[in-house]
């Protein structure tokens, strides 16, 4: 269906071009020629949009194929090897520091399932639980560089934006368009966030966040967290940074799943 439509558009564009090149131009009015030129431009735009959409579908199918081919020991929450508690002192945190309940997400900025979570469940979690002071939302890096070549750069960009107080703004920007992750795209995002570009570029070109990201990845691997998104939910005592792990969620679920688990923890 996609290829057929694309072929039809190509034939239509060819016909318009043929009319421009071979038709009785001397008999056409200037406005007629202009209209034909506009039609060609419009058809080119339609073809480009179709090509982009087709590539998105192919990318998603390729992502699913890779996940199916790669054994994932963390597909079952019972396979996770979790400690009783976890320290989130050095992690980016959204929400009040004294919130009693926390949710940690291991994520990858190029992961389509992470993107789905961020566009669907995440906004409701933020509005209903984080903004109301009930829950802290905690970020941890898990770039799957073997299948997502720009995920490491995106993670670094988020931390570099964090140096200027805009970690979560960059986080949201990256997930809003997961196809634009190359260096020029990252620079464009930073400029739109009105970051100091000199400081941002210096940070990007440095290696100061590589160790932090690597530590997060290795920590996930020790717990047998091998896929994204993966969430750990738990409770804090006295506004501290040590979270007692109570629940785990692997993969993308509707908001109602997170709502039920968070409400249960808030009652404790």
Secondary structure, DSSP 8 states (H G I E B T S, - for coil): -HHHHHHHHHHHHHHHHHHHHHS-GGGS-HHHHHHHHHHHHHHHHHHHHHHHHHHHHHHHHHHHHHHHHS--GGGSGGG----SEEE-TTS-EES-TT-SEEEEEEE-TT-HHHHHHHHHHHHHHIIIIITTTSEEEEEEE---TTT-TTHHHHHHHHHHHHTTT-HHHHHHHHHH-TT--SHHHHHHHHHHTT--HHHHHHHHHS-TTHHHHHHHHHHHHHTT--SSSEEEEEEESTT-SEEEEEEEEES---HHHHHHHHHHHHT-
